[in-house]
């Protein structure tokens, strides 16, 4: 049976750089996938593209490509990535420029475009899923609308000889499904195979999260070598057989436990994991350790895909102002609480217009609130944190100011004040009839 | 004993919804999870944090439960004022639940 090995070189935009090189050099892989596009990243990238028409792709694209292109080119490893963000064609042109500068001018580089469906969403005035309202009601706060494309256009680009495929918004598992469809010629209506392939893609897409990252809990779940964590490899057979592994000698571990945790990561109903290519069913999945750092995952299934694509809509939501300051030594907790009371009163006195506010003590109750954090003993130090949502940057700035001015107006011995104010680009979703998204493949260069 | 003694857990986020898996280390403890870690109990544990419904899904093949908590992330990951906007630390809070051992289990 034919088998391919797919490496996962990044689990998010800012992820560690060098594990991908280790995969390319020592992983005996044929495909290297970089998943770098978070829910809101494409909206931020769209803002960058509006400022610079050649911008709007992943800021680490150049660093990642420069590092892996020489070894990938010499071994024929094909790269699939969503680092195109809001501008896959510019990312492809940049990658070609990098390839030429490395003496690799013959690499074939394809961009997949068509995920930008802003016009179609406006025309349909589609309803927003997360709150009452429609696309049009967002008015000039609307920034972007990008459909989660499936694996088909990426697989076609590989079929047409692409060495590197760069997309914008696509479903994360689809980045991995595309090489499987390309290598094995899977039919786009073989729902069970696509479902099992989705299991593989879903397990691999967060890179280090299946090799021991986001997992260690000393004394309960110990993991060796997190500072040199190896990124995962999916060994996929023509019939969908899947083994998750990693480069021998790298840090971390692939175990039944790491695979089970990642299987359910960001999953709601495990029988209906909605993807552009298939509705995957994880409910019958089995996980078996077959050797050290080798885990067989079987039983993924699927049913017919839906008639709609999920679309991420980016919009300017609000502004957030924040301030922090620390108190230490005896009485730190009381001084921290006094500081919060002062800021609460100051924000009222000075009329700061915030629609939502949080007053909390980091180290005491900031993560889970007062009920879950009831403390038996007083901490040695606390950090005051006040954050609020406003309609303007000017108002947001005033929140941090009221924390910073605790230096000279607040409790004794407050130090290390920090303040910030920023605009919030948020993301909501709509469902777009599938045929209104028209993905296209564009090769750059000759 | 604590849930942490028999199960491990991971939190994921989508929009304003958080999901928390609870996975038995040993499949023999799965019935304890089924009997004692109900959606009502999870909802009560996170009473101050989760505004919406808590739905439980069962995965006997991997001895796991998956809790999906609506309205759990302060309006959504991309707009929350919370320090941990993703709610990634919620799994550790859930593992603090008490578990009544089965007879024969100490």
Contacts between the chains, C-beta under 8 A, distances in Angstrom:
chain1	res1	chain2	res2	distance
A	39	B	14	8.0
A	39	B	15	7.9
A	39	B	77	6.9
A	39	B	78	6.3
A	40	B	78	4.6
A	130	B	15	5.7
A	130	B	16	6.5
A	130	B	76	6.8
A	214	B	10	6.8
A	214	B	88	7.7
A	215	B	10	7.6
A	217	B	8	7.4
A	217	B	92	8.0
A	220	B	4	6.6
A	220	B	8	7.3
A	221	B	8	6.0
A	257	B	8	6.1
A	257	B	23	7.1
A	257	B	25	7.4
A	260	B	21	7.5
A	260	B	23	5.0
A	260	B	62	4.9
A	260	B	64	6.1
A	261	B	8	6.6
A	261	B	9	7.6
A	261	B	10	4.0
A	261	B	21	6.2
A	261	B	23	6.5
A	262	B	10	7.4
A	263	B	62	7.0
A	264	B	10	6.9
A	264	B	12	7.3
A	264	B	19	7.0
A	264	B	21	3.8
A	264	B	23	7.7
A	264	B	59	7.5
A	264	B	64	6.4
A	264	B	66	5.0
A	265	B	10	5.7
A	265	B	12	4.3
A	265	B	19	8.0
A	265	B	21	7.5
A	266	B	12	3.4
A	266	B	13	6.6
A	266	B	14	5.6
A	266	B	19	6.6
A	267	B	12	6.9
A	267	B	19	6.3
A	267	B	66	6.5
A	268	B	14	7.3
A	268	B	17	7.1
A	268	B	19	6.1
A	268	B	57	7.8
A	268	B	66	7.8
A	268	B	68	4.8
A	269	B	57	6.1
A	269	B	68	7.6
A	270	B	57	5.5
A	270	B	59	5.9
A	270	B	66	6.2
A	271	B	57	7.9
A	282	B	59	7.6
A	283	B	59	6.3
A	283	B	61	7.4
A	284	B	61	6.1
A	285	B	59	7.9
A	285	B	61	6.2
A	285	B	62	6.7
A	286	B	61	5.5
A	286	B	62	7.4
A	287	B	62	5.7
A	299	B	61	7.0
A	317	B	78	7.5
A	317	B	79	4.9
A	318	B	79	6.8
A	320	B	81	6.3
A	356	B	75	7.8
A	356	B	81	6.1
A	357	B	81	7.7
A	358	B	81	4.9
A	358	B	82	7.0
A	360	B	83	7.4
A	362	B	83	6.8
A	366	B	83	5.0
A	367	B	82	8.0
A	367	B	83	6.5
A	367	B	84	5.4
A	367	B	89	5.1
A	367	B	93	7.8
A	368	B	48	7.9
A	368	B	49	6.6
A	368	B	89	7.3
A	368	B	90	7.5
A	368	B	93	5.1
A	369	B	48	4.4
A	369	B	49	6.1
A	370	B	48	7.6
A	371	B	47	7.1
A	371	B	48	5.0
A	372	B	45	7.6
A	372	B	46	7.9
A	372	B	48	7.3
A	372	B	49	7.9
A	372	B	93	5.7
A	372	B	96	7.9
A	385	B	83	6.6
A	387	B	81	4.4
A	388	B	81	7.0
A	389	B	79	7.8
A	389	B	81	6.2
A	424	B	78	7.2
A	424	B	79	5.3
A	425	B	78	7.1
A	426	B	76	6.4
A	426	B	78	4.3
A	426	B	79	4.1
A	427	B	15	7.6
A	427	B	76	7.5
A	427	B	78	4.7
A	428	B	15	7.7
A	428	B	76	8.0
A	429	B	15	7.0
